[in-house]
């Protein structure tokens, strides 16, 4: 199972606040949380896991936290049951990172599940270590 990939853009072009674009438009549901412009998109599921793609840009000139280790993700079955999901991270690589000012990055993370999930909901506030939850939900993706 592919765990994740990370690409912190370090080229000459700085992230432009509110653009939701780092040379590639951010896909999915877009939110702004403090210094972070964030887009969350569901990818095609793996055989035994749902996959979320996170794209983020720091609209400020100072570093801001991105906490993929602690982000709260809930899956919902077609019947409406909720399941708290944990990322596939066998090597414990996920951690809180500081995203430099005016930089952007991207992560794709697998969330194992024994059952198919019709919807994934992310507390985007937990991703940026905010004290107030801010939920964003994305539905299934057909292959």
HELIX and SHEET records of a PDB file:
HELIX    1   1 UNK A  124  UNK A  127  1                                   4    
SHEET    1   A 4 UNK A  29  UNK A  33  0                                        
SHEET    2   A 4 UNK A  36  UNK A  46 -1                                        
SHEET    3   A 4 UNK A  49  UNK A  58 -1                                        
SHEET    4   A 4 UNK A 104  UNK A 112 -1                                        
SHEET    1   B 2 UNK A  64  UNK A  67  0                                        
SHEET    2   B 2 UNK A  96  UNK A  99 -1                                        
SHEET    1   C 4 UNK A  82  UNK A  85  0                                        
SHEET    2   C 4 UNK A  72  UNK A  76 -1                                        
SHEET    3   C 4 UNK A 119  UNK A 123 -1                                        
SHEET    4   C 4 UNK A 135  UNK A 139 -1                                        
END                                                                             
